Amino acid sequence: MRERLIILIVLIACALPVWSQQSAGGRPIDLSYTTSLKSQTVVRLPRQDNAALLRKSRTSAGENKLKPFRFAEPIEVDLSTLNSGSWSEVGNYRVWQLVLVSSEAKSLNLIFDRYHLPEDARLFLFSPDQSDLLGAFTKANNRETGVFATSPVAGDHLVIQYEEPLNAEFQGELSIAQVNHDFVGIKSLRSDRRPLGIPSGACNVNINCDVADEYAQSAEGICRIIVSGIDLCTGSLINNTRNDGTPYLYTAAHCINTDKDARESVFLFNYESPYCGEIDGDASHSLSGSSLRAASDSLDFSLVELNVVPPANYRPYYLGWDRTSTIPDSSVSIHHPSGDVKKISIDRHSPQIKSYSQKYIKDAFFFIGGWEEGTTEGGSSGGPLINSKKRIIGSLTGGAASCESPFRDYFAMFHHAWDHYDEDNKQLKKWLDPANSNAQVWDGLSPYPSEEVCGAFTNFRDEDDHAALAIVEGGLKQGYWSGTNNYGFEEFAERYEKTVSSEVAGVSLGVSKAVLGNRFSEGKIRVSVYEGDELPQALLYSQDFSLKNLDEGVMNYLEFYEKVPTEGPFFIAYSVELLEEADTFAVYLADREVEPLNSFYIKDGQEWYTYQEKTTNSEGSALLMEVVLCNVDTLVSDDTLKNEKLEFEVFPNPVTAGEPLMIKFKHEIDPYIIQVFDLMGRQVKVKYDQPGDRWLRFDFTGQVAGNYFIKIVERKKRYHARVMYLNE
């Protein structure tokens, strides 16, 4: 290895995960509110019936069903720094605190109708034990409208704390107009951040599955929207003919249709599983507020301009568009069904042009007869329909599609939204063609210079499953292979060899265990970057993060204070030596059934070892870790990171009772795993055999009629096929 300057930065301060909505980070002043609450500090809101609200939200059905997702009940209030809460003087600050209680709420979010802070003032929102904390929000969040919408904070108690310097140039203004009571569970403490605490339907396909590879860049422009604190929809960043990065976002009018909706919306980017498996994504990249530019009820489209340009670390991409009425030969939609992590639906046939209902312009919708992969659900509304050229041609209005029956969805056509109406506030042309180019199609835009462009990379593969792998000896659990344990393993690393050179901006960890021994624990982990060919060698960077701010069972993004340059292979490591005795921490590992490929390393004493060397296990493993790399020089093709797909034919499809389903491959196969699942994700027993070196034969006799998924895995290759079985 050639000599190079080694940068060693061991930061004493404990860093926090990056907070959303342009927050400045930091911790609130400790007022010990849990033991000394003043009566005027607590406001108890009217009781809500979660079960009744949930039943009401599920009443609509059928082909004319719109597809937003209602998750919260709005409660109108008039609470401000002038009429509620209590003030204290702490050091050089005046501190205002208000505690909101909405019994049995899964989470709470706020709409401020007045938000105006002076220099150096700070606003925090947090749960009573601060395990869920937003902020600090500052003067940077001031807007001319005075409106500020927040992301949810888990639980039914919400602490609002405002800290203002004694010498502030003016007294800040904070007024809350609406508290939104989450009756579904969009965010739960130490649990999934998905609505209902469960994934969307099992037939949905994660955006980071291999089948979605060609749409990876397009997916960077898709976001989940919380509209006015109560509804979930999907939207997409969209480019204009000046290529100037104006943050326009395209969605459905039944999601955002008024100035109020636009001002009170929160836009969440990069909410996705890092691989094809099911794990809840990181939810830290959100932006608050927008301005309505154009909308039409009868065409069901909306265009807003975000208040803040998505920064480079959000990895934004502005999608291109096609305003012709050309019917594509195939299409996809990328969206957030049921508010879940980002998914893709694929239709490999041409849509039809149809009418949706009498409320809308006639023949102004693309009709998807059926999805070959995935479906749509509530929360998918506004998700773009994208053609094979990666250009937007429509946005989801509604339909009857579901996992049980993935048929009949309607997308409002981009073609009609362009200039069907002459008014600027009812058309896209005014905003997306400011150069008056009269372009029929326009390509997408990556808005930042190449040295600032970032991407996310993981060593997990489609066929991997993540698990909290325990060390077991003599039937007794000795801790975790990737965390706290009784053997003294203190540092763990993941090897990356995907780039010739790059800059590491941060890392997202799939945390399986994050437990504080007591509420006063200050447990920390240290994340480091090493260079090295086969083993971690020279330390390049190190930064500490608080265990208190990490959630279990989900991805947690940890952003570095500065980007760390790398050349060739490098390692991302974390150490548990900074934890207190009663604290527990571990990261998910790949529970691999195929290929003994390994990228996971364990440090024992002063030496590094592979996972196999420590476990005497033939299978390799990988840490569920997604590293964010910027200024990437050359992506290296590598089978440890991406396996090739098999090519085969499936026939007959549909298959009827009494006839075999045949799969013919283009070369000899040696399958390691063959599984069949129904649309609910349940594995079913289907007889199969291998009548030839390139053939598989399946017998669905006795199964219920419907759609099924077949998973076939070889040592380095795999494929997923969808088939329909008719038993009559």
N, C-alpha and C positions, 0 to 999 in steps of 0.2 A: 504494500500500500504506500503510495507516495505521501511525503510529508505535507501537512497542511496545518493552518492555524486552528488550534482547538479552543473553542469558546466554552468556558465553564461558567455557568450562571446558576448559582444556588440561591434562590430567592427566599428570604426569611419570612416575609409576610405570606399568609395563607390566601391563595387566590380562590375566587368563587367561580362557578360556572357562569358563562356569559348570560346575562339576563336580557329579556326581550324588550321590544318597543323603545329602542334608543335609551336604555337605562344606563346609568353611570356606575352600577355596582355598589359595593360597600355594605355596611351593616347599620341597622338603626341603633340609636342610643337606647341603652337598656333602662327602662322605667320600672322594671319588675311588676308589670301590669298583672301578672297572674296571681299575685298575692296582695296587691293594693289597689284594686279597681275602685274608682269612685262611682257612685251611683249614676251621676250625670254622664259618665263615659260610655255606658252601655245602652244601646238601643235594640230592643227586641221587636222584630218585624212580625207581621201577621202570619199565623201558621198556614202552611200550604199542605195540601193532600197529595203527596207524591204519586200514590197509586192511581188516583183519579186523573191527575194531569197526564200520566203516562198512557192511560187508556184513551184519553181524548186525543193525544198526539198520534195514535195509531188507527184512527177511525177511517181515514180516507184510503181507498184502494181502487184498482181497476186501471184501465188504459189511460184515462184522463187524469191520473194522479200526478200532481206536481211533485218534485223530488227535493225540496229542502228538508232539513231535519230539525224539528223543534225539540230543544233540550232544556229550556229554562222558562220560568214564569216571571214576567216583569212585575216589580213592586215599585210603584211611584212613591218617592220620598222628597222631602225638602230638608236636607241636612247640610250644614255648612260650618265653617270655623267660627261663625258668629252666633249660631243658635244651638249648637250641639257639642258634645265632647267636653274635654277639659284641657286646660293649659298648665304647663309647668315650666319652670326656668331651670335649665341644666347647663352649667358652664356658660359658654358663649351663645347658647341657643335658647329660643322659646320653642317648646315642644307641645304640639297639639295631638291628642289621641282620641280616637273614637272606635268603639268595638261594636260591630254589627252581629246580631245573632238571628239566624233564620233556621229554626229547628228542623233537623233532618235534611238540610240542603247537602247535596253531594259536593258542591262548590258554589262560590259566589263571585260575581263580577260586577263592575260598576260602570255607570255612565255619569261622568262629570259634565254638567252644563256650564260650569265656570271653572276654569283652570288657568291661573296666571301667577307664576312664581317669580320672585326676585333672584338675583345672582346668589349662588351658593346655598339656596334653599333646597331641601330634599324631601321627597315623598316616598314612603314605603307602604306596601300592602303585604300582610303576612298572616299565616295561621298562628294560633297561640304559642306553639312551641318553635316557631320560625323554621319548621322543616319545609315549608313552602313559602317562599319570599319573592316578591317582585319589587324592583327598584334598585337604586334610587332613581326616581323620576325627577327631573330638574327643569330649569328654565328652557332647556333645549326642547321640551315637549309643549311649550306654549304655542298656541295657534290663534289666528285672528278670530276664529269662531268661538274660542274659549271651550270647545268641546274636547273631551278626552275619554276614550273608551279603554277599559283594561281587559287583560286576559283573566281567566278564572284563577282563584286561589282555592285550594281544596279544603273541604270541611264546611261546617255550618256556623263557625265563628270566624269573623274577619276583623283583623286589627288594622286600622288606618292610622299612620303616624306621620305627621308633618313637622319638619325641623327647619326653623328659620333663624338666621343669625340675628343677634340682638341689634346689630348695626345695619340691618337690611335697608336698602334704599326706599322700599315701600313694603306695606303689609300684604302678604300673598292672599290670593282669593281662591278658595276651594268650596265648591258647592256640588253636592251629589243629588241628581234628579231621579236616578233609577238604580235599584238594586235587583239583580237577576238571580233567582233561586233555581239552581240546577237540580231538576228532579230525575235526571237520567244517570248522570255519573260521567261527565266529560272529563273530569279530573278528580282523582281520588288519592288521598295520602298513601304513600308507599304502595301504590297499586297501579294498574293500567290507567293510562290517560284517555283511553277510548270510551266513548259512550257505552253504557251498560256494562263496562268493565270487560267486554268480550270483543273479539274481532268481528268484522262484518262477515257476511256469508262465506262459507268455506270455498265456494267456487271462484271467489275473487283472486286475482293474480297480483302479487306485489310488483311494484315498478322496478325492483332490482332483480327480478327473475331473468334468466337468460333470454326468454322469449320476448322480453321488452328491450333488449340491448340497443336496437337501432333507434329507440325513442328516448334514450337516456338524456340527451341534451334538451329535448323538448320538455321533459319532465321537470327540469330545473325551473321552468316558468310557471308551474302550477302550484296553487296555494289553497289551503282551507280557509274559509271565511266564517267568522262569527259575526252575524248581522244583528246590530242593536242588542247584543248580549243574550239573544234568545234562540236564534236559528243558525244552523250550519249549512253552508253551501260551498261551492268550488269556483275558482276563478283562474284566469291565466293572464300573465303579462303579455302584452302584444306590441309589436314594433310599428313605427310610422315611417313615412317615406323620407323623412329627414335623417333617419338613423341617429337621432340625438339622445336616445335613452330616456325620453319622457316616460315616467312610470304609469302608462295607461294599463288598466286591467279590465278584461272582458269577462262578463258573466251574464246571468239571466235577470230580466227585469222583475220576475217574481221573487228574486232574492234581494236585489237593491234597486229601488224604484224612486226614492225620494232623496232630497238633500240630507235629511235626517238619517236615513239608512246609511248613506255614504259616510257621513261624519262619524257615526257610531259603530263602524265596522272595524274588526281586527283581522289582519291578514297574516296567516302562519305559513312560512315557507320551510322546505326541507323536512317536513313531517313524514317520515317514511322509515320502513325497516331497511337496514343496510344490506340485507340479502333476501333470498327467496322465502326464508322461513318467517314464522310469525313472532315478532317481538315489537313491542310498542316503541315508536321512534322518539327522538329528541324533539322537545316542543319549545325550544328557546328562541327561534328565529321569527319573531312576529313584529308587525308594524301596526300602528294605530291610526285610523282615520284616513279619509279620502274626500275628494270633491266629485260630485256627479257631473259628468260632461254630456251624456246623452242616454236616453232610455225610451223604450216603446213597449207599452203593454201588449199591443196587438201583434208585435213581432217578437216579444219576449227576449229582448236583449238589453244590456246595460253596459255602459262604459264609464269607468271612474278613473280619476287620476290620484294616485297615492300621495299622501301628505309628505312622505319621505321616500327618496330614491333608495331602493334596496342596496345596501352596501356590498362590497366585493365578497365579504365572508359569507353572505347569504347565497352566493353562487347563482345570481339571477340570469335568466335567459328570456329574451323578448321574442315570442313566437312570430313567425311569418303568417301570412294569410292569403287566401284565394277568394276573390269576390265574384268569380264567374259562377255560373250555375252548372258547371260541369259535374256530372255524377262520377265519383271516383270508383275504381274497381275494388277498393277495400278501404277500411278506415279504422281508427282506434279512438278511444276516449280515455283520458287520464283524469282521475277524480278521487274524491275522498268519500266513499260510500259509508253511510252511517257515521260520518266524521272520523272514520278509521284512517290508518296510515295510507299513503298514496297507492292507488291501484291502477291497473290498465285493463281495459276491455277491448277485445279484438273482434272485428267482423271482417271475414275474408271474402265477402261478397259485396256487390254494389248495393247501396241503399236505394230506396225509391223516394220520389217526391210526393208528399201527401199533405192533407190538411190535418190539423190536430183537433181542434174543436171550434165551435161557432164564435168563440171569443177572439179568435186569432185570424190573421189574414189567410185567405184560402191558398192552398198549395205552397206554403212557405216553410215547410219542414222536411228535413231528411228523415225518412222512416227506416229504422234498423229492424229488419225482420227477425234476426236472431244473432246472438253473440256466440262465436266459437270458443272464446276464452273470456271468463269473467261475466259480470253483469253490472247493473247500476242499482243504487238504493237511495233512500232518503239521505241527503247530504251531498249527492252527486250533482244536484242541480247547478247549472252554470258551467259544468265541466265541458271543455272544448271537444268538438269532433275534429279529428286531424286526418288529413289524407296522406297518401304514401310519400308525398313530397315534403312532409313535415310542416304543412301549412294548415291553419285553422279554417274550417269551412262551416262551422256551426257551434252552438252551445246547447246543452241539455235542458229541455223543458220538463219532460216527464214521460210516463209510459207505464207499462205493466211488468217490465222485466224484473226478475228476481232470480235467486239461485235455483229455486224450485222450477222456474219456467223462464229462462233467459231470453225472452222474446218480446218484441214490440216496444221500442223506445223511439222518442221523437226529439229531434234537435232543430232548434230555430236556425234557419239558413242565414249565414253571413251575407250572402248575396243580396237578400232583401233588406237587411239592416243597413247596408252600405248607403243607399240614397232613396229608398222607397218614399220617405217623407222629405220635404224640402227644408223643414226647420232644422237648424243646427243642433238643437237639443234632442232631436229624434233620429239622427243619422250618424253613421261612423265616418263617412267621407270627410267631413269638416276637420276631424281630429286626426285621422290616420293617414290622410293625404294632404298635409299642410303645404307640401311642395307643389300641389296641383299637377302631379305627374300623370294622372289618369291611368296609373298602373293597374293592370288586371290582377297581378299576383305580386307578392313581396316576400322576400326572405327574412328569416329571423336574425336576431342580433345578440351577440355576446358583448355587453356594453363596456367592459373594462379592458385595458391594455393586456397583452398576453402575459406580461410578468405579474399581473394581479389576478389573472383568472385562476380559479381554484376548482378542484374536483375531489370527490370522496372515494376512497379505495378500501376494500376489505379482502382478507384472504379466505373468507367463508365462501362456500360453493352451494349451488342449488340443492344438492342432495344432503347437505349437512343439517343436523339438528343441534340446537344449543341446549346445554345442560349445566347445572351446578354440580360439577364432578367432585365427589368427596373422596378423601383418602380413607380407606377402610382397612384395618389390620386386626385380625383375630375377631372379626365381627364387630369391632368397635370403630366408631367414626373418629378420625384424627384431624379433622379440619378439611380444607379444600386445596386441591392441586393448584388453584389459581388465586389463592388468598390466604387468610389467616389459617394456621395449622400448628400442630404440635411438634413438627420436625425442624423448625427454624428456617424454613424456606421464606425468604423475605422479599425477594424481587423476582419479577416475572416479565418476560419480553416477547414481542411478536416481531418476526423478521419480514421486511419488505424489500423486494427486489424488482419493483415494477417500473422504476424510472432510472434514466441515466443520471439526472440531477433534478432536484426539486427544493421547495421550501415548505417545511412543515408548519402549518398554521394552528393546528390543534388536533384533538383526537376525541372521538365519541366512544365511550365504553358501555358495553352491555353488562350492567351491574346486576349480579345475581343475589348478592348479600351486601347490605349496608346497614348495620345495626349498631347503635350507640349503647354502650353499657349503662349509661345513665344520662339524664337530661343536661348535666353540666359537662359532659365529655367534650373535649376539643379535638377529637380524632381527626387525623389528616392522612392523605396518601400523597406520595411524591411521584410525579410523572416525569420521565426522562427520555432523552433522545441520545442514542449511541450510534457511532459508525462502526463498521466491521463487516468482514466478508462472511465468515461462517458462524461467528459468535460475537456478542456485544463486546466492544473494545473501548474506544475512546469516547468519553462522555462529552457531548456537545451542548447539552442544555438540561436544566432541571427546574421544576416548578411545583409548589405545594398546593393542594386543593383540600377544602374542608369536606369531611365525611358527612357533616350535617346537611349539606346541600345536594347530596346524591340520592336519587330515587332507586328503589329496588325494582327488578323485573323489567326495566326499560333502558333505552339508550340515554346516556348523559353526555352532552358535549362540553368539553373542557378546552377553552381557548387559551393559547399561549400569549404572553405579553408581547412577544415579538416572533417573527417567522424565523425558523431555524433552517439554514441551508444544509443540504445533504448532497453527496455524490455517491452513486452506486448503491449497493445494499445498505440498509440501515435498520435500526431496531427502535421500536417504541416500548418503553418499559415502565412499570410502576412498582413502587415498594410500599410495604405495609409496616415498616419499622417505626413510623410516627404514630401508629395507633396506640390507644390506651389498652390496658390489659383486657378489659371486658368488651372491647369493640370487636365487631366481626365485619370483614370485607372480602368479597370475591367477585371475579368477573366470569361470565359464562365461557365455557369451552365448547368446541365442536365435538359432538358425540358421533364420531365417524364410523361408518360401517364399510366404507370402501377406501381403497388406496392408502397405503401407509405414508402419505405425504405429511410432513410436519413443518410448522413455522413457529411453534410455541417452545419457549426456553425457560428453564428454571435456574435460579442462582442458589447454590448451596454453599454456604461459607463464602469463599472468595472465587469460586469457580462456577462457570455456566455449563449447563447440561441440556441435552434435548429432552423432550417429554418422554420419548421411548427409553432413554437411558435411565431415567428415574423410576419409570413404571414397569420396565421390562415388558411393555405392551407393544405388540407389532403395529398397532394402528397409531398414526400420527394425530395431531390435533392443531387447533388454531384458537387464539383468543377472539371472542366476539368484539372486535375493535374496528372502527372505521377511522382511518387517518385522512385528514384534509390536507391536500398538497396543492401548492400554488407554484406558478412559474415552472411548470413541468417541462423538462427537456426529454422528449422521446419516451413514449410508453413502450415497455418491453412486453412482447407476447410471451406468456408464461402459462403452462398448463396447470401450475399449482394455484393460479388465480382464476383462470377461466378455461373450462373444458369445451371441446368442440361438440356440436350437436349431431345427433344421428339423423340421417335422411331415410325416410321409409314411406311406404304406402299403406293405408288402412282401408280395407274393403271387405264386404259391402258396409257402407255407413250411410244411413241407419242399417242395423242388422236385425233381422226378425227371428222369432223363436224357431228353433229347429235347424238353423243354418249356422256355421261357424263364422266367427270374425277372424279374418286373416291380417297379419301384419308382415309385409315383405320388406326386408332391409336391402340396402345397396351393397352390403358386404357382409361377411361372416360376423356373427355376434356371439358373445359369451355373457349373457346377462347374470348379474349378481343379485339384483332385486327386481321382482315383478310384483306390482301391487295394483289393485283396482279400488277406487273410492266412489261413493255416490256423491250427489251434489251437496250433501250436508257434511262432507268431509269424513264420513265413516267408511272404514275399510270393509269391503265385502269379499266373500269367498267366491271366486269365479275359477272354474277349472281351466287349465291351459296346458299346452305341451309345445315342444319344439320339433316339428316334423322335418326340419331341414336346417342347414347351417345358417340360412338367411331368413328363416321363417319363425313366427310364433302364431299359435292358433288358440282362440278363446271360445269357451262355451258358456253363454249367459243363461242357459236354461234354468228356470226357477227364480230368476231375479225379477224385481218389479220393473215395469216399463219406465224409461226415463233416460237421463243423461248420466254418463259415467266417465271418470278420468282414469287413464291407465298410466302408471309410472314405471319406466323401465330404466335400470341403471346398470351400466357396465363398469369396469374398473376405472376408466377415465372418461366415459361418455354416458349420456343419459338423454331421455326424451319423455315428453308428456303428450299424450293423445287424448282427445275427447271423442266419445262415441255415443250414439243414441241407440237404445235397445227397444224394440217393439215386440211385445209378447202376443200379438194377435195377427 
